[in-house]
Amino acid sequence: MGLTGALTVGLGLTLGRFLPPQIPLYYTRPWGEEQLGKPRELLMLSGLALLVGIGGYLFTKKIKKEPVISFIILACSIVIQLMIVAGGIRILFLVT
């Protein structure tokens, strides 16, 4: 759960000094300046991954009586976290 957030933060801090002042972070916005963000905004990705992990964990603890549903929710939260981390890593390697 916290591993994905720690991985993203660690990569961001390690590669942070090599990052340009603006990075392409907001791909859903129109092409150009609107897609660019500051490097510290990459921490939003790790925060989102952490929230998904904590939410999935708390939800599975709440429904202990249904182990199959708990497993599905936990697996989905792990997959979502990995997708968020993969997106963050792609952004980092794109600009470095």
Secondary structure as GFF3:
##gff-version 3
##sequence-region A 1 96
A	DSSP	alpha_helix	2	15	.	.	.	ID=ss1
A	DSSP	three_ten_helix	16	18	.	.	.	ID=ss2
A	DSSP	beta_strand	23	24	.	.	.	ID=ss3
A	DSSP	three_ten_helix	33	35	.	.	.	ID=ss4
A	DSSP	beta_strand	36	37	.	.	.	ID=ss5
A	DSSP	three_ten_helix	39	42	.	.	.	ID=ss6
A	DSSP	alpha_helix	43	62	.	.	.	ID=ss7
A	DSSP	alpha_helix	67	95	.	.	.	ID=ss8
###
